[in-house]
Amino acid sequence: MKQTPQAPGEAVAAPGTLRKIITASSVGTLIEWYDFYIYGSLAVVFSGMFFPEGNPLAALLISIAAFGTGFVVRPIGAVLFGRMGDRIGRKKTFLATLILMGGATSAIGLLPSFSTIGLFAPVLLVLLRLVQGLAIGGEYGGAAIYIAEHSPANRRGTYTSVLQTTATVGLLLSITVIVLCRLVMGEEAFNAWGWRVPFLLSAVLVVFSLKVRLKMHESPVFTQMRESGRLSQSPIRDTVANPRSVLLLLAALFGVTAGLGVAWYTSQFYTLYFLQTVLKVDFLSANICVGVALVLGTPFFIIFGRLSDSFGRPPLILGGLALSALGYVPLFAWIQSAAQARDYVQIVAAITVQIVFVAMIYGPTAAFLVELFPAQIRYTGVSLSYHLGTGVFGGFTPLIALSASSQGNQLGGLLYPVVLTTLTFIVFFIVLRKGAHSEVARRAGLRFEEHPIPTSPAAGVIDSAQ
């Protein structure tokens, strides 16, 4: 692979090669997010098919809880695949996660209903959801690291922010496929069997992505560590059993990713459920409103990623957390009022504002996390902190918020996201607002000899090996 040297000891991919790297990494991750979120987008439709009849709300909540099981195992997938990524390579690991995710998603599309196989239906549904969670737990960190380890320091926020759009675009793709299937098949056929088509489409998307990813090379950082014999012999132990690295992991979790996850799932998934279940907006209108807002809001992930290269990552992340926490109640009240008037333009506007706030946090986060963790434990550290935060804290946001809002107060479910994003803002401000210059990073005392990833002075972080 052609490399363009940037600094002593660092190899950065040439522009043409880097574009291919970003495309291959992002397309594969987008497909994995599509697979992961297609379940959440269709939970309202098939919730009664895999569970006993008689209580539609209970079936929906159980389906959303099953959706949440995928988030619970994401940190486990982060550990398992993080170790693989730090020991055998970035490329091989996220090829494995792509195959695993595609197989599980396609299997959900073929799963018999409760009326056919009884209790095996919900059991198999949850098991397949667990497989999806394991796979996505190893995907995001690998793709973010792969792009970052090929990128020049002064463009790392820009290039990794392209990857940050994949979760939102994956959700948008799932909504688009669902709406098209619903329009083509009609409501009756779609509810009876057509909802399976978006799941089965995953097999085609995965084959396409595999063809692209098989042409990729290993990252230069990992290659140099392997050739010089400086790979971590036990990335899991070095990440979770070393008090110094645990301190860094906890700072990333409670100072960034927990609030990020809650903000993301509130602005997109909970909003979708809120429209359909609480405000009784019809399925098609709710999905179109969220889909249009995603189209309008997605470019801001790249805009804020690029701004983080010039003005630093911490100010944008702090701003996004603060605006999200302050904005939930007025924005959802706006949605509530607009839904009563059936003013879909205002609904789209309110959702778009939420997505812009999330983009302020999410756009710079990949670069921030990659720069925070040493190369030997980077795959494990980034993946574990990201999926603990977004998976556990964020993934259960729809279930917690929807359960609270069903108790009579339509806005009662917002207490959870308000509290979590506020707490994350406070922790970030106290311990991470200066990145690796912060006291928590200095006290961590990490001394990993590594191939460096220099950072832009404006990024607010320094190489963690120093």
C-alpha positions, 0 to 999 in steps of 0.5 A: 500500500502506498504511504505518505509519511507525515512524521517520523515513525508514522505512515499515513495512507495516500489520499486515493488509498485513504478514500478507499479505506474510508469507503470500505470501512464505512460501508461495512459498518453502515450495513452492520448498523442497518442489520442491528437497527432493522429490529428496532425499526420493526419491533412495533410491527412484529411484536405480537408474532413471537410472543403470546397474544392478549396484551399488545403493550406487553408484547411491544415492551418485551420486544423492545427488551429483547432489542435491549439484549443486543446492547447488553452483550455489545461490551462482551463482543467488544472484549472478545473482538477487541482482543482479536483486533489487538492480537491478530489484526484490525482487518481480519476482526471486522471481516468476522464481525460482518459475517456474524452480523449478516447471518444473524439478521437473515436468520431473524427474517426466516424465524417461525412465529409463536403460533408455529413453534411456541416458546422457541420463537421468543427464545430464538429471537433473543439468541439471534439478537445476542449474536447481533450484539456480539458482532456490532460490539467488535465492528465499530471500534475496529473501523474507527481505529482502522481509519484513524491509523491511516489518517493524517493528524490534522484531518483525523476528526474529518475522516473518522466523522464519515464513519460516525454517520454510519449509525444514523445512515444505517437507521435511515436505510432501515427506515427507507427499506421498510417504508418502500416495502410497506408502500409496495406490498400494502399494509396487510401483506407487509404486516403478515410476511413482508416485514421479513424482507428487510431482514433477508436483504441483509444477506445481499448487502453483506456479500457486497461489503465482504467483496469490498473489505477483502481488498483492504490491507492491515493498518500500518500501526498494527503491522509495525507493532507486529513486525517489531514484536510490540503487540500486547500479549494480553489486551484484555488484562492490559485494559481491565486489570491494569488500574492505570488503564481502567482509570482511562476506561472509566473516564471515557465511559462516564465522561463521553460514551454514556451520555453519547449513547443516551442522546443518540437513542433518545433523538432517534429510536425513542422519538420513533417509539414516542411518535407511534406509541405515545402520540399515536402517529401512524406508522408510515408518517412517524417513520417518514418524519424520522427519516427526513430528519435523519437526511437533514441532520446527518451532514452535521456529523461530518461538519462537527468532525471537521470543526474538531480538527480546527477547534478541538474535540472537547468543546464540541463534545461538551456543547453537544452534551449540554444542548442535549440535556437542556433541549429534551423537554422543550423539543419533545413538548414541541413534537407533542404539540405538533403531533396534536396539530398533525404538523409534520413539518414541525415534527421534522424540525424538532427531531432535526434539532435533536440530531444536530445536538447529537452530531456535536457529540458523536462527530468528534468522538471516534477521533477523541477515543482513538487518540486517548488509548495506546495502540496495544490496547486501542481496539479493546479500549475503544470498543469496550468504552464505546459499547458499555456507554452506547450499548448499556446506557444508551441501548435501554433508553427506549425501554426505560423512557417508554415505560415511564411515559406510559404511566400517564405523563407523556414527557415523564420518560425524558428524566432518564436522558436528561440526568444521564447527559447532564452527569456525562457533561459534568464528568467530561468537564472535570476529567477530560476537557483537556483530553490527554492533558487532563489530570486523569490521563496524567495520573493513569501514567500509561507507558506503552511503547507504541507506534505513535499517532500524533494529534493536532495541538488543537485537538486537546489531546497528546499522544498517550504513549508520552 
